[in-house]
Amino acid sequence: MKRKLTLLSTLLLMGTLAIAQTGKVFDNLSVKSEILKGDRKFAIYLPPDYETSERSYPVLYLLHGAGDDHTGWVQFGEVLRITDSAIKDGTATPMIIVMPDANTGQRGYFNNPSDNWNYEDFFFEELMPYVEKNYRIKSQKRFRAISGLSMGGGGTFMYALHRPDLFSSAAPLSAYVGPLSLDQFKQQAERMGLSASQSELEEYFRNHNAISLIEDGDIEKIKSVRWFIDCGDDDFLYEGNSLVHIAMRKKEIPHEYRVRQGGHTWTYWRESLPVVLKFISDAFHQY
């Protein structure tokens, strides 16, 4: 009888340890936004030891693509399974992952030229301060990273280029870098019915085009971010990513540029995520 109780206790302990080694995802959280005039949803991944420790954690802001919302990386990207596995095998450090929603009301991570959708202001002025106050997040540049796919890859480029003082690493995946010329942008603005002058459109294009920001920006500040760019060889967005790579090479900005077999698919991005987690963890660990 005593032997059976010992075995039972051992099994219960093993079950408890297995549960303790699993992170948690909350995908229906919200923050009140004065800038966007309403509540904005977000999802968050908390590492396995979050509830049992008192430490603070580095953070990854992980951006979804067009057509998805804050649940995209949860449902299709399998962020819980992949991050748990990477932490368990030691390729990633325990971290918090914040996944905001940029697909409700209007779509996009940038401020709108018409000034009626200032999502970038919301991200930096409301979302980041909220999560970094309410969760045990290390709020220094060296412990903050950003990544995203497609539209979220474009957001990754813009946020890290606009605010290189805030991110130690940036990993745009299959990024939509925007119109590749001013004429293309003007045509897009006309189709969208944006009410802005020609000079305003030109200024907006320069400030929201990754290639322009690299060519005209403060190179030393851009170099302070570790860059990982990943795009499939069959991806329809290959040209923009290739041009960013070339622009960085010309400016001698260190970066990793990866082209793997695949297209614009979740299969590709699920394979990218473990590599991203390792890449940003190197900075968190002081590589």
Secondary structure, DSSP 8 states (H G I E B T S, - for coil): -HHHHHHHHHHHHHHHHHHHT--EEEEEEEEEETTTTEEEEEEEEE-TTTTT----B-EEEEE--TT--TTHHHHTS-HHHHHHHHHHTTSS---EEEEE---SSS--SSB-TTSS-BHHHHIIIIIHHHHHHHS-B--SGGGEEEEEETHHHHHHHHHHHH-TTT-SEEEEES-----SSHHHHHHHHHHHT----HHHHHHHHHHT-HHHHHHHS-HHHHHTSEEEEE--TT-TTHHHHHHHHHHHHHTT---EEE--S--SSHHHHHHHHHHHHHHHHHHHTT-
